[in-house]
Amino acid sequence: MRRILDSNRGLSLIELVVTMVILGILASLILPSAQMTSTRIKELELRRELREIRSALDEYKKNYDYAVDNKFIIPSLNKPSGYPETLQVLVDGFDFGGPVSNKKKFLRKVPVDPFHPVKEGEAAWGMRSYEDDADSNSWGGQDVFDVYSLSDGTALDGTKYKDW
């Protein structure tokens, strides 16, 4: 048998151009979707981090009130609200007294804001004390009652990250 070589094997320039146009259109449809998915994942992470810190603050307050009610500790004049002085207290732990003396920890580490990377000497989160206004952007420094994102970005739903 003789092999017959087909000299017309391969693709024409028009077929290549049509293929590239189709691939370009598909890529232009997928790229915005991938970017939106990335933003949505970061937003979910921010919500989770805020919930984790706020839950730790609430748990700290609950333990503090329990210790005061049961006279394990004496409420100090410096901390009438019962909230921690800093977020680091949630990581380092606090001894609430009682029959067994040990520090109770509420966080393994202070979570990171995915929309506001921390720079050297800068705060990771915006904080509000018990005596600050609910929409205050400056921390009174007495205690940490609430946290918020320092990002100026806008979420996919149109709200500001710092308002969450």
N, C-alpha and C positions, 0 to 999 in steps of 0.2 A: 504494500500500500504506500502510496505516495502522500506525503503530507502537503497539503496546499496551504501556503502562507497567505493569510488574509491581510492585505496591505491597509485595509480600512479599520483595523482594530484601533481602539482608543476613543477618546472623546473629542468632540469638536469644541471650538472656542465658545460657541453659543451655549452648548450644554453645560460647560464649566461656569459661564456667567450666570445662567439661570439657577444652577445649584448654589452658587455663592449668594445670589439675591435671596433665595429661599432660606438659606441658613442665617443670613443677616436679619431677615424679618423675624424668624424664630428667636434669635438671640435678643432682639430688641423687645420682644414680648416677655421673655423670661427674666431679663436683668432687673426691671423695676419690681417684679414679683419677688425676686431673691432679696433685693434691698429692703422691701417692706417686711419680709419674713425676718430678716436680721434685726430690724428695728423693733418688731413685735416681740422677738425673743428677749431683747434688752429691756423692753418695758415690763415684760413678765418677771424678769430678774429683779428689776428695781422694785416692783410691787412686793415680791417675796422678801427682799432685803429689808424694806421698810416694815413689813409685817413682823419679821423676825426681831428687829430691834424694838419695835413697839410692844411686842409680846413680852420680851425680856424686861422692859421697863415696868410693865404692868405686874409681872411676876415679882420683880424686886419690891415694888410698892406693897403688894399683897403680903410678902414675907416680912417686910418692915412693920406693917401694921399689926400682923400677928404677933411679932416679937414684942412690940410695945404693949399690946393688949394683955399679953401673958406675962408682962414685966420681966422679959428676958433682957431687954435693953431699956435704957431711959431715953426718951426722946430728947434730942439735943436742940438747943435754940438755933444752931446753925442750919439745921435741916428740918424745919417744921413740916415740910410737905411730905417727906418720906421717900423722895426720889433720889437717885444717885447723883453725886457731884459731877461725874463725867461718865462717858461711855466706857472708858477703860475700867471703871469699877465693876461693870457687868462681866468683864473678862477676868479681872484679877480676883474677884469674889469679895464677899462681905460676911463677917461673922455676926450672925443675928443672936448670938448667945444661946441659951438653952442648956439642957443636960449634957450635950456633946458639943464641944467647942471645935468648930471647923468653918472654913469659908465656903459659902455657897456661891457657885459660879453660874452665870446665866447665859453667857455666850462663850464660844471657843475663841472667837476673834471678832473684831468689829468688821462687819461686812463692808464691801466696797460698792460705791455708787457706780453703776456701769456707764452712766452718762456724764460723770464728772470725775475724771481721773485725779487722784490726789498728787499734788506737787509738794516738794520739800517745805515743811513748815506751815502747810495749809491744812485747814480742817477738812475731814472727810465728809462730814454732814453738817448741814445747818441745824442748830439746836434752839429750842425754846425752853425757858424755865417755867415753873408753875405760875409765876407772877407775871410773865410776859403775855401780851395780847395774842390771840389765836392766829392772827396773820402777821405777827412781828417777824422782821427779818434780822433782828439783832438779838443776841443772846444775853440775858441779864446776868448769867454766870452763877446764880444761886444753886441750881440743880438742872438735871436734864429731864424735862417732862415730855418732850416730843422732839422728833427729828424730821427733817425734810431734805430733799435733794437741792444741791447748790447749782444744778444745771439750769440754764436759761432756755433750754430747748422746749419745743412744743410736741406733745404726744400725737399719735395718729388720730385720736378722738378730738383734738383741738385744745385740750387743756394743757396747762404748763406743768412740767415735771415738779417744780418746786411747790405746787399747790396740792400734790397728792398726799 
